[in-house]
Amino acid sequence: MTSQGTTVDQRELDDLASNLQWVHNRRILLVSDSVDRYQSEYVCNRVGEVLVNGKRGKQSTAICHIPLFNLTFINWHVASTSMTRPDWWWVENMDIVPIETRWEKFYLPTLNETIGTNGHSPDLIMIHSSLWDHTFFVNAPQTAGGKVDFSRSLNWREMRFYMMRFKYLVSLLRDLYGADVPMLCRATTYKKSLLSNLSIHDLDRASRYVCHELGIEVMEFGSINQGFFQMYKDMVHVNRGPTSILWANMMFWYLFRVMGGVEVKGELVKMPPEIEVNRSAEWNRCHTSFMNKLYDL
């Protein structure tokens, strides 16, 4: 793939299909926000496919299937960790906010699409929640007659609430699919308005703490992107281009590990075997090392 927005030609498609055998027949579940929905859409567009939004719109679910690989990205949109939809909610046409309700109304109806060849789970799950939480916490003081202040830091009570709800989201996924499904969390991307990012740092550190406690690796897409705001499409979303290629490469690298590939300090040690593998065992091969490294950041 190149950094341009055009699709690859047939010769490149044939090369991809041949060289990425370990990507074939996989399901990747993104329990996240529109940052990842756009990135998965860019991957699909590069090979001539489109992302299809759910019946309740793009902020509910979305699915993109790539027949070339029989690879499917499923997006379950998380609209913050809030337990209610406050009267001041800033998206007028969004009537369902809490994870629990979205779980029943949006996510579970697409459950069959998420099941991979193992018959009970996706091959890889990525989770994230921060940008919607950031706007939620910034606006929350309105309930008590307070002011909206995007530059403030979050208080301990807000952080505790966020961490509790983030853990709850993980528990829902593990109860649904089992505790052995490879799972990672994307590090937070930051908003183009720098003054708004103070409390986003709070949420990023809080999510990292929860991930360390629950044994979830962190995908450093957000931290690597920090500062490259010229590559954004708006005030929030990373545009297609070099950074979207980075997202795709990182996702495929994690899938490479899931399917039994081993790479050490940039050296390819082992390609994923053609036979089906024990995914949790292959994931755990380097899991402890990556957990320790990420926690030290």
SEGU-757793 format. One record per residue (C-alpha): chain; x, y, z negated. Coordinates in steps of 0.001 Angstrom, whole numbers, plus 500000, padded with zeros to 6 digits. Example, Ala and Ser with C-alpha at 12.3 -4.5 7.8 and 13.67 -1.06 7.14 Angstrom:
2
PT  chain       x       y       z
PT      A  512300  495500  492200
PT      A  513670  498940  492860
//
This chain:
297
PT  chain       x       y       z
PT      A  500000  500000  500000
PT      A  501167  503526  500725
PT      A  500303  506765  498942
PT      A  498022  507938  501761
PT      A  494272  507463  501553
PT      A  493971  505415  504767
PT      A  493295  501692  504698
PT      A  496011  499199  505539
PT      A  496063  497583  508994
PT      A  495316  493925  509740
PT      A  498959  492891  509726
PT      A  499428  494379  506282
PT      A  496229  492679  505109
PT      A  497552  489325  506280
PT      A  500824  489931  504437
PT      A  498948  490896  501286
PT      A  496758  487815  501421
PT      A  499848  485629  501840
PT      A  502059  487269  499213
PT      A  499423  487741  496516
PT      A  498078  484215  496200
PT      A  497870  484611  492415
PT      A  495341  487441  492842
PT      A  492898  485201  494693
PT      A  489634  484146  493001
PT      A  490014  486494  490021
PT      A  487607  488668  488030
PT      A  488786  491820  486239
PT      A  486389  493475  483797
PT      A  486923  497178  483061
PT      A  484993  498233  479946
PT      A  485917  501846  480273
PT      A  485038  505181  481882
PT      A  485072  506840  485301
PT      A  488881  507168  485297
PT      A  489145  503421  485860
PT      A  486044  503268  488035
PT      A  487702  505661  490483
PT      A  490970  503724  490363
PT      A  489287  500399  491110
PT      A  487365  502108  493920
PT      A  490638  503349  495427
PT      A  492050  499811  495411
PT      A  488948  498528  497185
PT      A  488976  501354  499730
PT      A  492583  500573  500658
PT      A  491516  497149  501942
PT      A  488337  498421  503587
PT      A  485840  497612  500842
PT      A  483462  499819  498845
PT      A  482461  500027  495212
PT      A  478724  499610  494556
PT      A  477138  501389  491589
PT      A  474531  499682  489427
PT      A  470795  500380  489643
PT      A  471089  502876  486771
PT      A  473817  504845  488525
PT      A  477587  505143  488410
PT      A  477635  505738  484638
PT      A  476126  502330  483959
PT      A  477911  499607  485927
PT      A  479771  499275  489199
PT      A  481147  496318  491143
PT      A  483669  496031  493943
PT      A  484341  492688  495598
PT      A  487339  492147  497895
PT      A  486635  489080  500108
PT      A  490250  489035  501319
PT      A  491267  487813  497857
PT      A  487886  486854  496420
PT      A  488844  489443  493811
PT      A  486179  491390  491915
PT      A  486446  494497  489764
PT      A  483467  494940  487415
PT      A  483097  498277  485622
PT      A  481036  498560  482440
PT      A  480850  502272  481734
PT      A  481359  503294  478092
PT      A  479715  506636  477258
PT      A  481605  507220  473962
PT      A  481411  505355  470664
PT      A  478429  507420  469474
PT      A  475640  505439  467803
PT      A  472922  507823  469029
PT      A  472085  510218  471827
PT      A  472065  513640  470113
PT      A  469642  516322  471278
PT      A  472584  518416  472475
PT      A  473996  515612  474691
PT      A  475683  517320  477631
PT      A  474558  514861  480363
PT      A  470846  515532  480777
PT      A  470003  512515  482929
PT      A  471776  510015  480630
PT      A  469131  508536  478349
PT      A  471167  505598  476992
PT      A  474414  506280  475129
PT      A  475102  503768  472291
PT      A  477238  500755  473179
PT      A  474639  498367  471697
PT      A  471855  499588  473980
PT      A  474057  499796  477047
PT      A  475201  496250  476278
PT      A  471651  494924  476576
PT      A  470350  497236  479319
PT      A  473381  497548  481596
PT      A  476164  495102  480852
PT      A  474546  491725  480191
PT      A  472439  491787  483412
PT      A  475750  491721  485342
PT      A  477288  489010  483144
PT      A  477398  486372  485897
PT      A  479503  488685  488066
PT      A  482204  488781  485379
PT      A  482715  485019  485072
PT      A  485864  483680  486715
PT      A  486853  480210  487825
PT      A  487254  479053  484216
PT      A  483453  479183  483940
PT      A  483136  481320  480820
PT      A  485050  484622  481060
PT      A  486831  487153  483258
PT      A  490503  486513  483977
PT      A  491460  489865  482422
PT      A  489618  492507  480388
PT      A  490690  496124  480080
PT      A  489027  498411  477522
PT      A  489140  502137  476933
PT      A  487143  504899  475257
PT      A  488393  508422  474581
PT      A  487415  511174  477032
PT      A  483703  510822  476320
PT      A  484489  510520  472599
PT      A  486542  513689  472817
PT      A  483626  515688  474215
PT      A  481263  514044  471728
PT      A  483353  514982  468682
PT      A  483990  518494  469958
PT      A  480263  519107  470422
PT      A  479124  517324  467257
PT      A  479400  520377  464896
PT      A  476448  521892  466764
PT      A  474214  519591  464714
PT      A  475115  521546  461574
PT      A  475158  524960  463263
PT      A  478918  524890  463859
PT      A  480891  526027  466859
PT      A  482247  524056  469797
PT      A  486052  524135  469672
PT      A  487976  522046  472177
PT      A  491308  523037  470636
PT      A  490688  521623  467154
PT      A  492165  518415  465798
PT      A  489848  515635  464637
PT      A  489308  515116  460921
PT      A  489827  511834  459059
PT      A  486129  511029  458905
PT      A  485811  511302  462685
PT      A  488901  509176  463204
PT      A  487600  506470  460876
PT      A  484272  506413  462713
PT      A  485993  506152  466090
PT      A  488259  503302  464961
PT      A  485346  501405  463431
PT      A  483329  501663  466640
PT      A  486293  500795  468839
PT      A  486818  497630  466790
PT      A  483122  496873  467197
PT      A  483409  497061  470990
PT      A  486290  494592  470894
PT      A  484294  492260  468649
PT      A  481354  492282  471082
PT      A  483630  491262  473939
PT      A  485383  488556  471958
PT      A  482090  487167  470683
PT      A  480794  487051  474252
PT      A  483829  485584  476013
PT      A  485960  484076  473257
PT      A  489052  485328  471466
PT      A  491553  483854  473939
PT      A  490714  486038  476959
PT      A  493696  488272  477860
PT      A  492748  491823  476889
PT      A  494519  495152  477194
PT      A  493695  498768  476430
PT      A  494528  501660  478741
PT      A  496365  504541  477116
PT      A  494402  507776  477303
PT      A  494705  510082  480286
PT      A  494654  513769  479417
PT      A  492527  516618  480686
PT      A  493940  519200  483059
PT      A  493055  521961  480592
PT      A  496008  521616  478205
PT      A  494301  523387  475302
PT      A  491695  520615  475240
PT      A  494170  517827  474649
PT      A  494990  518160  470943
PT      A  492186  515899  469721
PT      A  492700  513564  472697
PT      A  496112  512834  471194
PT      A  494294  511956  467956
PT      A  492074  509472  469778
PT      A  494991  507959  471663
PT      A  496929  507308  468458
PT      A  493829  505910  466756
PT      A  493127  503498  469618
PT      A  496771  502373  469569
PT      A  496497  501620  465868
PT      A  493344  499561  466378
PT      A  494962  497684  469259
PT      A  497980  496835  467136
PT      A  495731  495551  464358
PT      A  493726  493410  466809
PT      A  496640  492144  468905
PT      A  495756  494059  472080
PT      A  498473  495328  474410
PT      A  498427  498924  475662
PT      A  498637  499723  479366
PT      A  500642  502961  479530
PT      A  498924  504433  482593
PT      A  497782  507514  480680
PT      A  501127  508318  479090
PT      A  503013  507818  482372
PT      A  500579  510194  484095
PT      A  500909  512915  481470
PT      A  501937  516186  483099
PT      A  501231  515186  486714
PT      A  498095  517306  486850
PT      A  498736  518253  490482
PT      A  497664  514687  491247
PT      A  494210  515133  489660
PT      A  491068  515416  491755
PT      A  489352  517615  489145
PT      A  489795  518574  485497
PT      A  489610  514971  484282
PT      A  490160  512340  486981
PT      A  493385  511129  488568
PT      A  493128  511341  492355
PT      A  493984  508693  494938
PT      A  497666  508768  495853
PT      A  500920  507783  494106
PT      A  499296  507599  490683
PT      A  496420  505430  491888
PT      A  498971  503090  493467
PT      A  500622  502969  490038
PT      A  497316  501961  488394
PT      A  496833  499153  490928
PT      A  500389  497903  490517
PT      A  500043  497877  486737
PT      A  496739  495986  486836
PT      A  498168  493393  489219
PT      A  501267  493037  487036
PT      A  499065  492160  484044
PT      A  497167  489701  486218
PT      A  500545  488312  487345
PT      A  501282  487500  483682
PT      A  497841  486007  483119
PT      A  498380  483567  485982
PT      A  501797  482406  484785
PT      A  504255  484860  486327
PT      A  507310  485913  484321
PT      A  509383  489051  484836
PT      A  512151  490115  482459
PT      A  513683  493609  482621
PT      A  512761  493973  486279
PT      A  514029  490530  487284
PT      A  511534  488042  488700
PT      A  511985  484864  486663
PT      A  508936  482871  487730
PT      A  506143  483325  490236
PT      A  502633  482241  489204
PT      A  502189  478573  490139
PT      A  499593  477577  492727
PT      A  497899  475231  490270
PT      A  495458  476585  487668
PT      A  497125  477514  484374
PT      A  496165  477973  480742
PT      A  495729  481745  480928
PT      A  495848  482488  477222
PT      A  499018  480422  476851
PT      A  500723  482198  479763
PT      A  499608  485585  478447
PT      A  500972  484778  474992
PT      A  504369  483809  476401
PT      A  505531  487461  476219
PT      A  502669  488918  474185
PT      A  504508  489264  470861
PT      A  507414  491023  472538
PT      A  505163  493557  474259
PT      A  503112  494165  471115
PT      A  506235  494999  469112
PT      A  507616  497230  471830
PT      A  504388  499177  472330
PT      A  503867  499729  468626
PT      A  507274  501382  468385
PT      A  506383  504082  470954
//
